[in-house]
Amino acid sequence: MKMWHSLVINAIAAVAVTSVTAQALSRGEDGKYTISSSGIKAQFIPYGATLTNLFVKDKNGDDVDIVLGYEDVGYYAVDPGHPVYNSIPGRYVNRIGHGKYTMDNKTYTTELNDGTNTLHSGNNNWSYRVWNVTSATEDSITFTIQDTPNSSLGMPGLVDAKVTYSVSDSTWNIKMEATAEDTKTPLMLTQHTYFNLDAFRNPDTVKIWNHTLHMPYSTRYLPGDDGALPTGEIATVEPNSINDFASSPDLFLGHAQDDPKFPGNCGGGGACEGYNGYFLIDDAPEDAVVVTLASAFSGIKAELRTDQPGLVLYSCNWMDGSANLKSTQGTDDNRKVVRSSCVAIEAQDYVDGINHPEWGHVDAQITEPGETYTWESSWTFGNL
């Protein structure tokens, strides 16, 4: 297996080295590109345009790696579980209901890779691809990809896309563009990072429920069915209910653990505890902080700003304890990624909005020939 990993790293390196056109940024012996600022060190690989490590300062001024990942960068390409660690899926993220959508009165069929639904455009989505590195400096890196017609089943037309990651002071910026070159096509992207602000070092818990989560503009959400596909309803959050993270800045992610509905709140035949659903962002002022994730143990807080109309919140229910933590994380007693030990916060447009014209988001999720889809978010890190 190690030999295969080395081949993967070398393949990634070959693509990256031949495509850098800006000031050269040295790739480390571990296969990673590193960008940094006064408050952040971020590391990336071309496979999936993936963030492998994100170091920020904790309450003691120490650098803490707060995102999931693999110690061996070659394993990203061969992990059969493929949890989309900190990468860019596409060209249409999250679920397409029943693997079908209609565009200009023609029905398109997509790969069923999540029960009866399509997830992230199928098993050849952009998180499975080696991207090109087209610009790399000390504080930014740009990855590009060309997605040919039907490289993911049911996705017509040629798309050219890029993501630029940059850091400044204590802020990590992510900006994406994707152009439909010749044909009308679905386009909806996200950055799929998994966080644990304690770096799995809290001796009292390996779970994420001790983190606080505040989403002051998210009083509505899309209820999902048993497979986490939106039903079409738009529901309103009641204060102190399972899905309430708006009424108080001090609500724990696990504040509703004692609610009898909590163990099956995200479906899975009652086996999905916590969260795997879409929250709307309503009436947020420009450049407002729409999410604050924080942990008293590390003292780290993370603030999200985005131009997207909502986000998916997933609390890692399906992590089964088989994946190893990186050497930068965990304790002697905790070396695994276990159930409900992390959280993914994925800014994006309405899940399966392409199949729900009543929501008014179809036009935002289909890009016309020659048009460019854009997406922009940032995370700012500080201390409590």
Disulfide bonds with the S-S distance in Angstrom:
Cys266-Cys272 1.88
Cys316-Cys342 1.97
